[in-house]
Structures are given as structure tokens and as C-alpha cells.
Amino acid sequence: MNKTIKIKGFEINNYKPFILIAGPCAMESEFLVMKTAEKIKEITYKLGIPYIFKSSFDKANRTSIDSFRGPGLDKGLKILEKVKRYFEIPVTTDIHLPEQAKPVAEIADLLQIPAFLCRQTDLIVAAAKTGKPVNIKKGQFLAPWDMKNVVDKLVKSGNTDVILTERGTFFGYNNLVVDMTSLVEMKKIGFPVIFDATHSVQKPGAKGKETGGNREYVEYLSKAAITIGISGIFLEVHPDPDNALSDGPNMIKLENLEKLLLQIKNIDMLIKNNDKNEM
């Protein structure tokens, strides 16, 4: 099986041109969200890349209880709705509780299940029953083939519009590693696969009360992942990541996005054109 998911006029499929899911980690302010969404839309429109905006209304898994979490559900959904309406682009955000699924689905075109929660059956079932496509991030603690059981929860709940996202695997304490064969294995499940390049360079809890990371590696991991022939790339982007309130060490600078996307697009076209010629 090679599932295709349709969102707002474009198709998500491992053999079609890649899509981008991107935005600041957390909704620090309406101004930041709108500014970032506007610039990313400008870049992706110029390059002809389908784009879904992402940002979190609540970062419920922060390292410290004192860490910034976001504006909350109500205000966050109003901001998302404004992005969707003003820039005419699809939007996505993550949910952490079953009761969040329905209100988020009224705005978001795609629901995201965080990696730490990918085995939470009640959350997955609630997301499935909204009828919206669901993007599930592979837990840092799971083998890629174990995501088949996660997919089954969605499918048996009546939803076959599933996307799987790789975001790194625990490698000892405070470190993640990306096994590129994970993307190959998840493709075998038959659904679109996304690579989350920015969360994959995290160093969870490495700064004591904060998560560390190394955005330098985002470029290299993105390029490696796209050679496998996947549906898309997930990037957290910020105008000033060094001063961001969440995930700053992992996010790439907005000013560097266009160059990276152009490189990824060229590789994606090369790989998928070769695949067509061999079919």
C-alpha cells in the first residue's frame, strides 16, 4: 500500500514532491507567529513547495515546570485560525489530551500526536474520530516497525489518513540519534513518512532545566532523509532562535530557510525522477 493524503489541494505521498511542515516551536506571541508564517509562505510559494504551518499552543512536555508553555488552547486556536485565514494555508498543531481533539480539529487541517504520547490509546482514538488527518510522531523509545501497532489504533478507529514522523531515537542519556533505516521501515507500513529534522537534533534535558541541541546538524540530516524518498520535512523555524522561549538550540534561523529548502527540493526532484524512470 502507498497511501495518499489530501490536504487543502495538495497530495502527501512518499513518491510525490515533498511537503514542508514548519513554524516556531511555541506560539510566543501572535506577532511572531504571523511574521514567521508570512515569510515561510513567501519562500515556499516562490519555490513551489506545499506548506503546512505548525506551532504549539501548549508545550506540555517541557523539561521544567517553570518553562514557557504557550498561550493555551483558546488563544492559540484563535492565532492558528488567523494564520489559516489570512495566509490561506493549512495549519497543524499538537494535542496532548483527548478532550483537545475536537476543538483543535475545528481549526487545524492536520492533528499532531507528540512522540511521547504516541501509544496513548485514548488520545489516538479521539484524534481519529475527528475525521481529520493525523500525524503521529514516532516515540523516541520505539522501533520503527512498532509504529504499525499505532497505525492500527487509528485505522480501527475509522481513520486511514495517517502520517508517520521520525524524530530521533534515545541514544543513552540526554542524546538522540537518527537511524535513517527507520524511514525505510516506516515507509513499508504504507503511509506517508515525514522527517522531523529539528527535534532530531535535540539533547533532551541536557541543559539541566532546559533541552539542548545542535541546529548545525539539521541541514545534513534533512538532506540525508530526503534521499530515501519520503513525503516531507518538518522544521521548527524562528527569526531569532537563540532567544526563543522553547527549543531554541534546535530551531533554524528564518533567514537560512530558503537556501536549505532549495537544496532539499533539488535532491527530492532527483531521487523521485529517478524512481519514476525505474518504474
GICOR-V258772 format. One line per field, one symbol per residue. ss: DSSP state (~ for helix, > for strand, _ for the rest). psi: psi as a letter, one per 20 degrees, with the letter a starting at -180 (. if undefined). A space follows every 10 residues. Layout:
BEGIN
ss->???
psi->???
END
This chain:
BEGIN
ss->____>>>__> >>______>> >>>__>___~ ~~~~~~~~~~ ~~~~~~~___ >>>>_>____ __________ __~~~~~~~~ ~~~~~~~__> >>>>>____~ ~~~~~____> >>>_~~~___ ~~~~~~~~~_ __>>>>>___ ___~~~~~~~ ~~~~~_____ _>>>>>__>> _____>>___ ~~~~~~~___ _>>>>>__~~ ~>>_______ _>>_~~~~~~ ~~~~~~____ _>>>>>>>__ ~~~_______ _>>~~~~~~~ ~~~~~~~~~~ ~~~~~~~~_
psi->qnppppoliq poqijrqqrp pqrqgqnhqh gggggggggh ggghghikpp ppppqpioni kqgqiiqpha irgghghhgg hgggggilqq qqrqqiqhii gghhhhgqip qppqghjijn ghggggggih iqqpopppqi jqqhiiihhg ghgggijjoj npppppkrqp mbqkqqqooh ihhghhhhhj rqpqpnhghi jqnpjikejq parnihiggg hghghhiimr hrppppqqhm hhjqipkgih qqphiigggg hggggggggg ghhhgghi.
END
